[in-house]
Amino acid sequence: MTRFGEAEFARVKDIMPAYDYALQIMATKLRIIYMHYESVGDYNPINHIQSRLKSFESMAEKLSRKGLPLTAGAAREYLDDIAGVRVICSFAKDIATVVDTLERQQDIYVVRKTDYIESPKETGYRSYHLIVEVPIYLPADRIRVKAEVQIRTQGMDFWAGMEHKARYKNEGTIPPNLARELRVCSERIAELDRQMSLIHDKIRMFNDDENAAGE
Ligand code: 0O2
């Protein structure tokens, strides 16, 4: 297992609180959006939200995978997902709603957007990633901290969890046959997402017609 050296580990530990603050802010922002849709009783584009701080092992492993030095400085400069929030939506069309809502928030800065739904990864991975910078007000300082928001459907999340498990169990590599099967499943999930979305539209139209007829 790749690890930080002792001195550097202490420095990495020192930078973690700032990422925790950014994580709390982003998770709260998203929870407020979720709660808003619940309170107005409207359709909620967010199914659920997860958040996590990247583990030290995963940070060291990612730096090493990218050929970067195992230092706190490199982690701060090159790892955009030390603070990570995941938003799980029911339908693919909900993803644009969540992205748009976050982009309109003037107190966070969108640094990068990656649409792995429009252009899935070679593995079959689909998700929308937003890298944001969150301003944090400390007693004597104002800092900006990066966080990653991954937005995906329940189907895409199911797939990513399976693929991650397969990769982890095989020490980072997936046997070609399994990789092929996973790519096929990713296509099927995308098709299922499209079908479910169409069915959802039809149900809403049907309900609207029923309501109009009852007025
Ligand atoms: P973990 O363990 O989930 O934190 P990278 O491509 O990872 O070298 P970068 O620039 O961070 O570098 O980009 P990317 O591709 O946007 O990946 C960020 C995160 O997206 C990953 O973090 C994963 O969480 C997820 N991800 C990207 N590609 C895949 C994939 O093929 N399968 C799965 N299951 N998840 C993926 P980490 O640190 O790699 O992993």
Boltz pocket constraint, residues with backbone or C-beta under 6 A from the ligand:
constraints:
  - pocket:
      binder: B
      contacts: [[A, 54], [A, 58], [A, 62], [A, 78], [A, 80], [A, 81], [A, 114], [A, 121], [A, 123], [A, 124], [A, 125], [A, 129], [A, 159], [A, 160], [A, 161], [A, 163], [A, 164]]
      max_distance: 6.0
